[in-house]
Amino acid sequence: MAQLLRAKVSDYDQETETLRLWDKKGKRITPREHLLPLAPKGAAIVEKLLAMAKKKKSDLLFSSNGSTPMVETTPGKRVFSICQVMGCEAFDLRDIRRTCETMLAGMGVSKDVRAQLLSHGLSGVQAAHYDRYEYITEKRNALEAWERRLDDIAKGNTSDSNVLPMKRRKSLS
C-alpha cells in the first residue's frame, strides 16, 4: 500500500499502461523499481487519478488535497468503515493482500509471478544477481485474469471457487 500511495503522475506510462512503484522494503539502501503493467480496469482507474491530479495541479496520484501524499492509514480506515456498514467481520489491508495472493494461487498464477506481481521480497543469488527479467507479460496476464475473476464474483459467478458472500448482521433493534 505504501508503494502505491507514493506513486506520482510521472510514474505512469500511458503508452504502455505501466505504473512504476518503488519498493523500499527490507534492507535496501536504494528502493527497487517495481513495474506494474495494468489491466484495462486498473489503467482506467489510473487515468481518472491522472485527470484529478491535473485538475489539482499535483504530481501525486493519491492525494486528498493535491499537495500531500495520502496517509498510509487512510485506506485501512476506509476498509474499517466498509466493515461497519456491511456489518461483517473486521478485516484489514493485510487480509486483502493475503486474499489476493491466495486467490491468484487458486487461479493457477505461479508462485514466481505472484511474487513479482505483489513485490514480495525477491532474494537469493538468482534474484539478486542474475534474473533481470521484468515479468511484464506474465504480470499483465495475471492482472487481466484477476479483473475477470473479480467481475465474475461481482456478478455472483462464484460456483468454481471458495468465495463466500458476506452477509449483513441483523440489527439488534
Backbone as JSON, one array per atom type, in Angstrom:
{
  "sequence": "MAQLLRAKVSDYDQETETLRLWDKKGKRITPREHLLPLAPKGAAIVEKLLAMAKKKKSDLLFSSNGSTPMVETTPGKRVFSICQVMGCEAFDLRDIRRTCETMLAGMGVSKDVRAQLLSHGLSGVQAAHYDRYEYITEKRNALEAWERRLDDIAKGNTSDSNVLPMKRRKSLS",
  "N": [[0.83, -1.19, 0.0], [1.92, 1.21, 0.8], [3.83, 1.63, -1.22], [2.18, 2.06, -3.43], [0.73, 4.36, -2.66], [2.72, 6.25, -2.72], [3.06, 6.79, -5.37], [3.58, 8.79, -8.27], [2.43, 11.13, -10.76], [4.26, 11.09, -12.85], [5.16, 8.51, -12.69], [3.55, 6.87, -14.13], [3.18, 5.32, -17.2], [1.47, 6.12, -19.89], [1.38, 5.12, -22.48], [2.27, 2.44, -22.38], [0.69, 1.59, -20.36], [1.68, 1.16, -17.76], [2.59, 1.17, -14.39], [5.0, 2.57, -12.35], [6.41, 1.62, -9.38], [8.05, 2.1, -6.21], [9.95, 0.03, -4.29], [10.74, -0.09, -1.05], [11.13, -1.93, 0.89], [12.66, -4.16, 3.31], [16.23, -4.57, 3.62], [17.18, -2.73, 1.89], [19.26, -0.23, 0.48], [18.8, 1.55, -1.54], [15.66, 2.12, -3.09], [13.91, -0.5, -4.85], [12.98, -0.64, -8.22], [9.71, -1.3, -9.2], [7.79, -2.53, -11.6], [4.5, -2.32, -12.69], [2.35, -3.64, -14.8], [-0.69, -2.59, -15.98], [-4.01, -3.95, -16.08], [-7.0, -3.5, -18.12], [-9.15, -2.26, -16.48], [-7.77, -1.39, -14.22], [-5.98, 0.39, -15.45], [-7.81, 2.28, -16.36], [-8.71, 3.34, -13.96], [-6.35, 4.56, -13.05], [-6.09, 6.46, -15.06], [-8.23, 8.15, -14.42], [-7.31, 9.07, -11.96], [-5.08, 10.47, -12.85], [-6.32, 12.55, -14.25], [-7.61, 13.85, -12.13], [-5.38, 14.64, -10.64], [-4.19, 16.38, -12.45], [-6.14, 18.36, -12.57], [-5.93, 19.35, -9.98], [-3.45, 20.33, -10.16], [-1.27, 18.75, -9.39], [1.47, 16.54, -8.7], [1.04, 14.13, -7.63], [-0.44, 10.9, -7.55], [-2.15, 9.84, -5.63], [-3.76, 11.7, -3.5], [-5.39, 13.69, -1.12], [-5.7, 16.42, -1.08], [-4.09, 17.38, -3.08], [-1.56, 18.4, -2.56], [-0.17, 16.94, -0.64], [0.92, 13.58, -0.06], [-1.39, 10.82, 0.17], [-2.15, 9.62, 3.38], [-0.79, 6.68, 4.75], [-2.45, 5.2, 6.41], [-5.03, 5.83, 5.69], [-6.47, 4.25, 3.64], [-6.88, 1.9, 5.15], [-8.55, 2.82, 7.19], [-10.79, 3.35, 5.68], [-11.49, 0.78, 4.85], [-12.21, -0.25, 7.34], [-14.51, 1.29, 7.88], [-16.16, 0.37, 5.84], [-16.55, -2.26, 6.66], [-18.05, -1.79, 8.97], [-20.42, -0.68, 7.91], [-21.31, -2.8, 6.32], [-21.65, -4.65, 8.26], [-20.03, -6.8, 8.73], [-17.43, -9.2, 9.59], [-14.51, -7.74, 10.89], [-11.77, -6.7, 8.86], [-8.47, -6.15, 7.48], [-5.99, -4.31, 5.55], [-3.86, -6.1, 5.2], [-5.19, -8.51, 5.24], [-6.59, -8.29, 2.85], [-4.49, -8.27, 1.0], [-3.42, -10.83, 1.51], [-5.61, -12.38, 0.77], [-5.74, -11.78, -1.95], [-3.3, -12.93, -2.83], [-3.83, -15.63, -2.22], [-6.1, -16.16, -3.81], [-5.07, -15.67, -6.38], [-3.23, -17.75, -6.5], [-5.04, -19.89, -6.48], [-6.13, -19.47, -8.95], [-4.25, -20.39, -10.6], [-1.96, -18.9, -11.04], [1.47, -18.72, -11.06], [3.8, -19.19, -8.31], [6.16, -17.72, -8.58], [5.39, -15.64, -10.35], [3.37, -14.45, -8.84], [4.92, -13.5, -6.73], [6.47, -11.61, -8.07], [4.45, -9.89, -8.97], [3.2, -9.0, -6.58], [5.3, -7.8, -5.4], [6.97, -9.14, -3.54], [9.55, -9.9, -1.15], [12.18, -10.32, -3.04], [14.66, -12.4, -3.09], [17.87, -14.03, -2.7], [20.5, -15.63, -4.61], [19.92, -15.94, -7.36], [17.77, -14.07, -7.85], [18.95, -11.72, -6.91], [21.3, -11.35, -8.42], [21.2, -12.42, -11.07], [18.68, -12.75, -12.45], [17.18, -10.56, -14.38], [14.9, -10.07, -15.7], [11.76, -8.51, -16.29], [9.17, -9.54, -16.08], [6.86, -8.52, -17.24], [4.87, -9.26, -19.19], [3.83, -11.61, -18.01], [2.9, -10.61, -15.54], [0.97, -8.78, -16.44], [-0.82, -10.52, -17.75], [-1.68, -12.0, -15.53], [-2.96, -9.98, -14.06], [-4.99, -9.27, -15.81], [-6.47, -11.64, -15.81], [-7.16, -11.59, -13.14], [-8.84, -9.33, -13.02], [-10.97, -10.32, -14.57], [-11.78, -12.39, -12.89], [-12.64, -10.98, -10.62], [-14.78, -9.61, -11.77], [-16.45, -11.78, -12.31], [-17.03, -12.58, -9.67], [-18.37, -10.27, -8.77], [-20.63, -10.48, -10.32], [-21.81, -12.6, -9.19], [-20.98, -15.11, -9.93], [-19.64, -17.49, -8.54], [-19.32, -20.17, -8.38], [-17.18, -21.9, -8.93], [-15.33, -21.51, -6.97], [-14.02, -20.82, -3.67], [-15.16, -18.6, -2.62], [-17.13, -16.83, -0.45], [-20.26, -15.23, -0.02], [-20.55, -12.15, 1.73], [-22.47, -11.71, 4.55], [-24.9, -9.5, 5.85], [-25.09, -8.41, 9.21], [-27.77, -8.97, 11.43], [-29.83, -6.4, 12.61], [-29.99, -5.28, 15.98], [-32.08, -3.84, 16.91]],
  "CA": [[0.0, 0.0, 0.0], [2.81, 2.38, 0.87], [4.4, 1.83, -2.56], [1.13, 2.6, -4.3], [0.38, 5.71, -2.24], [3.83, 7.15, -3.08], [3.12, 6.94, -6.83], [3.42, 10.13, -8.82], [1.95, 11.19, -12.14], [5.38, 10.71, -13.72], [5.4, 7.07, -12.55], [2.64, 6.13, -15.01], [3.44, 5.4, -18.64], [0.17, 5.93, -20.54], [1.55, 4.33, -23.7], [2.37, 1.01, -22.05], [-0.21, 1.36, -19.23], [2.52, 0.56, -16.72], [2.83, 2.02, -13.24], [6.28, 2.3, -11.68], [6.39, 1.81, -7.94], [9.38, 1.97, -5.62], [9.91, -0.9, -3.17], [11.76, 0.25, -0.04], [11.12, -2.95, 1.94], [13.86, -4.93, 3.6], [17.47, -3.89, 3.99], [17.64, -1.99, 0.72], [19.77, 1.13, 0.64], [18.02, 2.3, -2.51], [14.44, 1.38, -3.43], [13.9, -1.3, -6.07], [11.9, -0.3, -9.14], [8.72, -2.37, -9.36], [6.89, -2.16, -12.69], [3.2, -2.97, -12.59], [1.57, -3.43, -16.03], [-2.09, -2.62, -15.56], [-5.08, -4.49, -16.93], [-7.85, -2.39, -18.55], [-9.86, -1.52, -15.42], [-6.75, -0.71, -13.42], [-5.49, 1.53, -16.24], [-8.89, 3.28, -16.38], [-8.69, 4.0, -12.64], [-5.19, 5.45, -13.02], [-6.4, 7.58, -15.95], [-9.07, 9.07, -13.64], [-6.42, 9.69, -10.97], [-4.27, 11.45, -13.58], [-7.17, 13.71, -14.52], [-7.81, 14.55, -10.86], [-4.1, 15.27, -10.3], [-4.01, 17.51, -13.37], [-7.09, 19.39, -12.12], [-5.39, 19.92, -8.74], [-2.07, 20.75, -10.47], [-0.47, 17.95, -8.47], [2.25, 15.46, -9.29], [0.72, 12.94, -6.84], [-1.61, 10.15, -7.98], [-3.04, 9.63, -4.49], [-3.7, 12.83, -2.59], [-6.71, 14.25, -0.8], [-5.74, 17.86, -1.35], [-3.22, 17.72, -4.21], [-0.22, 18.83, -2.19], [0.49, 15.96, 0.21], [0.51, 12.2, -0.36], [-2.39, 10.24, 1.06], [-1.56, 8.95, 4.53], [-0.83, 5.22, 4.59], [-3.53, 4.62, 7.2], [-6.34, 6.22, 5.16], [-7.21, 3.11, 3.07], [-7.27, 1.0, 6.22], [-9.71, 3.41, 7.85], [-11.92, 3.17, 4.77], [-11.87, -0.63, 4.95], [-12.9, -0.39, 8.62], [-15.86, 1.86, 7.77], [-16.93, -0.54, 4.99], [-16.93, -3.38, 7.54], [-19.12, -1.34, 9.86], [-21.64, -0.53, 7.11], [-21.75, -4.13, 5.9], [-21.91, -5.48, 9.42], [-19.27, -8.05, 8.58], [-16.25, -9.35, 10.42], [-13.47, -6.76, 10.55], [-10.57, -7.15, 8.15], [-7.59, -5.02, 7.2], [-5.3, -4.36, 4.26], [-3.07, -7.34, 5.12], [-6.14, -9.56, 4.87], [-6.87, -8.13, 1.42], [-3.28, -8.72, 0.29], [-3.36, -12.28, 1.69], [-6.69, -12.94, -0.05], [-5.29, -11.66, -3.36], [-2.28, -13.95, -3.04], [-4.48, -16.94, -2.19], [-6.97, -16.3, -4.98], [-4.2, -15.79, -7.55], [-2.73, -19.13, -6.48], [-6.15, -20.73, -6.88], [-6.38, -19.25, -10.38], [-3.16, -21.0, -11.35], [-0.83, -17.99, -11.22], [2.62, -19.34, -10.39], [4.37, -18.54, -7.14], [7.13, -16.73, -9.05], [4.68, -14.48, -10.91], [2.72, -13.79, -7.7], [5.97, -12.77, -6.01], [6.79, -10.43, -8.89], [3.27, -9.03, -9.01], [2.95, -8.41, -5.27], [6.56, -7.22, -4.95], [7.47, -9.82, -2.35], [10.99, -9.82, -1.02], [12.83, -11.18, -4.03], [16.03, -12.54, -2.59], [18.63, -15.18, -3.18], [21.51, -15.34, -5.62], [19.29, -15.81, -8.67], [17.04, -12.81, -7.93], [19.83, -10.58, -6.63], [22.41, -11.15, -9.35], [21.09, -12.96, -12.42], [17.38, -12.61, -13.11], [16.86, -9.15, -14.62], [13.66, -10.06, -16.47], [10.76, -7.72, -15.58], [7.92, -10.3, -15.96], [5.76, -7.62, -17.62], [3.79, -10.02, -19.84], [3.24, -12.52, -17.03], [2.16, -9.81, -14.57], [-0.22, -8.24, -17.1], [-1.74, -11.64, -17.92], [-2.25, -12.32, -14.22], [-3.88, -8.91, -13.68], [-6.18, -9.38, -16.67], [-7.24, -12.77, -15.27], [-7.66, -11.11, -11.86], [-10.0, -8.47, -13.31], [-12.06, -11.2, -14.99], [-12.24, -13.12, -11.71], [-13.4, -10.05, -9.8], [-16.04, -9.4, -12.48], [-17.28, -12.97, -12.04], [-17.5, -12.51, -8.29], [-19.35, -9.19, -8.7], [-21.84, -10.95, -10.99], [-22.33, -13.73, -8.44], [-20.49, -16.36, -10.5], [-18.58, -17.98, -7.64], [-19.51, -21.61, -8.23], [-15.94, -22.66, -9.03], [-14.34, -21.02, -6.01], [-14.41, -20.9, -2.27], [-15.57, -17.27, -2.21], [-18.44, -16.83, 0.2], [-20.82, -13.89, 0.08], [-20.56, -11.59, 3.08], [-23.85, -11.46, 4.97], [-25.07, -8.42, 6.81], [-25.56, -8.82, 10.52], [-29.12, -8.48, 11.73], [-29.88, -5.29, 13.56], [-30.5, -5.65, 17.28], [-33.23, -3.01, 17.27]],
  "C": [[0.87, 1.25, 0.0], [3.42, 2.68, -0.5], [3.4, 2.53, -3.47], [0.83, 4.05, -3.94], [1.49, 6.72, -2.52], [3.87, 7.46, -4.57], [2.83, 8.37, -7.27], [2.91, 10.02, -10.25], [3.03, 10.69, -13.09], [5.71, 9.21, -13.65], [4.49, 6.23, -13.46], [2.99, 6.4, -16.46], [2.12, 5.08, -19.35], [0.27, 5.05, -21.78], [1.55, 2.84, -23.41], [1.42, 0.61, -20.92], [0.51, 0.62, -18.1], [2.78, 1.59, -15.63], [4.13, 1.59, -12.57], [6.13, 2.62, -10.2], [7.82, 1.64, -7.42], [9.27, 1.17, -4.33], [11.08, -0.59, -2.23], [11.9, -0.82, 1.03], [12.49, -3.6, 2.13], [15.04, -4.06, 3.95], [18.04, -3.07, 2.83], [18.16, -0.6, 1.09], [19.02, 2.04, -0.33], [16.8, 1.47, -2.89], [14.59, 0.63, -4.75], [12.73, -0.86, -6.93], [11.0, -1.52, -9.33], [7.72, -1.91, -10.42], [5.62, -3.0, -12.63], [2.41, -2.67, -13.87], [0.09, -3.6, -15.7], [-3.0, -3.27, -16.59], [-6.03, -3.32, -17.22], [-8.54, -1.59, -17.44], [-8.89, -0.77, -14.52], [-6.22, 0.52, -14.14], [-6.54, 2.64, -16.26], [-8.93, 4.04, -15.05], [-7.53, 4.98, -12.57], [-5.42, 6.65, -13.93], [-7.27, 8.61, -15.21], [-8.23, 9.8, -12.58], [-5.53, 10.75, -11.62], [-5.07, 12.71, -13.84], [-7.39, 14.54, -13.25], [-6.53, 15.28, -10.45], [-3.87, 16.49, -11.17], [-4.9, 18.68, -12.93], [-6.57, 20.1, -10.87], [-3.97, 20.46, -8.93], [-1.09, 20.07, -9.51], [0.34, 16.93, -9.24], [2.0, 14.14, -8.57], [-0.52, 12.24, -7.39], [-2.63, 10.0, -6.85], [-2.84, 10.77, -3.49], [-5.12, 13.33, -2.34], [-6.81, 15.71, -1.23], [-4.85, 18.3, -2.52], [-1.8, 18.09, -3.84], [0.53, 17.85, -1.29], [0.02, 14.56, -0.15], [-0.55, 11.72, 0.63], [-1.66, 9.48, 2.17], [-1.79, 7.44, 4.4], [-1.98, 4.56, 5.36], [-4.92, 4.91, 6.63], [-7.09, 5.04, 4.52], [-7.69, 2.12, 4.13], [-8.49, 1.51, 6.97], [-10.95, 3.24, 6.98], [-12.42, 1.73, 4.81], [-12.65, -0.86, 6.25], [-14.33, 0.14, 8.52], [-16.74, 0.99, 6.86], [-17.41, -1.73, 5.82], [-18.09, -2.99, 8.44], [-20.44, -1.25, 9.1], [-22.2, -1.89, 6.71], [-22.12, -5.02, 7.08], [-21.18, -6.81, 9.36], [-18.09, -8.06, 9.54], [-15.18, -8.37, 9.95], [-12.32, -7.42, 9.81], [-9.73, -5.92, 7.85], [-6.88, -5.23, 5.86], [-4.43, -5.61, 4.11], [-3.96, -8.51, 4.72], [-6.45, -9.5, 3.37], [-5.69, -8.65, 0.61], [-3.16, -10.25, 0.35], [-4.42, -12.96, 0.83], [-6.32, -12.88, -1.53], [-4.28, -12.75, -3.69], [-2.92, -15.33, -3.15], [-5.33, -17.17, -3.43], [-6.16, -16.43, -6.26], [-3.62, -17.19, -7.64], [-3.82, -20.08, -6.97], [-6.49, -20.6, -8.36], [-5.27, -19.84, -11.24], [-1.99, -20.08, -11.63], [0.33, -18.54, -10.41], [3.13, -18.51, -9.22], [5.36, -17.44, -7.55], [6.45, -15.47, -9.58], [3.95, -13.73, -9.79], [3.74, -12.96, -6.93], [6.35, -11.5, -6.76], [5.66, -9.42, -8.84], [3.06, -8.29, -7.69], [4.21, -7.81, -4.64], [7.01, -7.81, -3.61], [8.98, -9.64, -2.3], [11.64, -10.82, -1.96], [14.3, -11.27, -3.66], [16.68, -13.78, -3.16], [19.56, -14.77, -4.31], [20.87, -15.09, -6.98], [18.61, -14.45, -8.82], [17.97, -11.61, -7.8], [20.84, -10.31, -7.74], [22.14, -11.52, -10.81], [19.78, -12.65, -13.14], [16.99, -11.14, -13.21], [15.57, -8.99, -15.44], [12.58, -9.34, -15.66], [9.41, -8.42, -15.4], [6.69, -9.47, -16.34], [4.59, -8.41, -18.22], [3.08, -10.91, -18.84], [2.4, -11.76, -16.0], [0.89, -9.25, -15.2], [-1.26, -9.34, -17.31], [-2.44, -11.99, -16.61], [-3.27, -11.25, -13.81], [-5.14, -8.91, -14.55], [-7.07, -10.52, -16.19], [-7.88, -12.36, -13.94], [-8.91, -10.24, -12.06], [-11.2, -9.32, -13.74], [-12.65, -11.94, -13.8], [-13.08, -12.21, -10.81], [-14.75, -9.72, -10.45], [-16.99, -10.57, -12.23], [-17.86, -12.93, -10.63], [-18.58, -11.44, -8.15], [-20.69, -9.6, -9.32], [-22.46, -12.15, -10.27], [-21.91, -15.08, -8.98], [-19.33, -16.89, -9.67], [-18.62, -19.48, -7.49], [-18.21, -22.41, -8.26], [-14.89, -22.18, -8.03], [-14.85, -21.23, -4.59], [-14.79, -19.53, -1.73], [-16.98, -17.35, -1.64], [-18.98, -15.42, 0.26], [-20.83, -13.42, 1.53], [-22.0, -11.24, 3.42], [-23.88, -10.32, 5.97], [-25.55, -9.0, 8.13], [-26.95, -8.25, 10.74], [-29.02, -7.41, 12.8], [-30.49, -5.78, 14.87], [-31.73, -4.86, 17.67], [-34.55, -3.55, 16.8]]
}
